[in-house]
């Protein structure tokens, strides 16, 4: 079937419509602009990850060869083996998961309950507490880290366990709990109060109405807050170091992959102490091994977003979250 051009008198309008678009169709110019922006933004985000992954597969000769900037002449996995041994990767990964998952679950439950209370009930001083909540959100987490540490230290619970993380999460003082409360508050405000009132008329109490009506309806907000909280707990270094101690022994207490990455060079020298002193040793620390350690640290997050991206995007859309 041949493509037929419009009559000569209508070609000008036709070409204008094709280039500029119409109400129901995007034009060529707009399509080029949109795809150019998307490709540029994607490249900016993916460039560091691709660069790290490429360098982590390079051997010593490729690191010294300026021509092998992106594609290694020979792929090696020895860098990952060295990084795994240096970070005690599998042990640190399990401990990191224990911290992130346990603290996230406590934070999601408490923040959902607090956000529901602010949205559902009117009580004396509600506006004052909302102002305090917003002001505490504006405070950097590091400003209250020292007072919390002194308090926990006086209670003898800064012992390399989950206690500080659980206590702060249960009391609504976890990592960025204020933002999580505001997300749940805004979401619960959109839920028709008639549903809650109908459940209470049918004999449901406040707790039963919360679990049977509010929680199922807030599934989108729960997914978003869970993912955000998990990532925040996973990536946090300063506050985790404060609670676990800067000299924490990973073989005895808890640790995280970010903490192990933070002290990667010292750990590497300790693991390969006999080789690190030799400048000609093949086990000498180099950029490829550091890049391998970094890739191993962010690999769980990349996998999580890869498998949950659809649910995450849908939940953000349903929850009406445009920031963060």
Buried (B, 14 or more C-beta within 10 A) or exposed (E): EEEEEEEEEEEEEEEEEEEEBEEEEEBEEEEEEEEEEEEEEEEEEEEEEEEBBBBBBBBBEBBEEEEBEEEBEEEBEBBBEBBBEBBBBEEBBEBBBBBBBBBBBBBBBBBBBBBBBBBBEEEEEEEEBBEEBEEBBEEEBEEBBEEBBEBBEEEEBBBBBBBBBBBBBBEBBBBBBBBBBBBBBBBBEEBEEEEBEEBBEEEBEBEEBBEEBBBEBBEBBBBBBBBBBBBBBBBBEEBBBBBBBEEBEBEEEBBBBBBBBBBBBEBBBEBBEEBBEEEEEEBBBBEBBBBBBBBBBBEBBEEBEEEBEEBBEEBBEBBEBEEE
